[in-house]
Amino acid sequence: MEKKETVKTGIGFGSALAIAISWSVNKSILWAIFHGILSWIYVIYYALTR
């Protein structure tokens, strides 16, 4: 039961982090939504390219 809660929290945090990064870089709600869907993929991409 604890693992399910951790996974749900991790996915939510990844999406929120991706949206925050995307908004600070692009200032576009459409890009923020798109990057929120990609979540951790975008966060890792951003970390590797910056």
WOGI-V301353 format. One record per run of one state. SS is the DSSP state (H for helix, E for strand, - for the rest). FROM is the first residue (numbers start at 1). LEN is the number of residues. Records with the same first field share a line. If there is no record, write none. Layout:
SS=FROM-LEN + FROM-LEN
//
This chain:
-=1-1 + 27-2 + 39-1 + 50-1
H=2-25 + 29-10 + 40-10
//
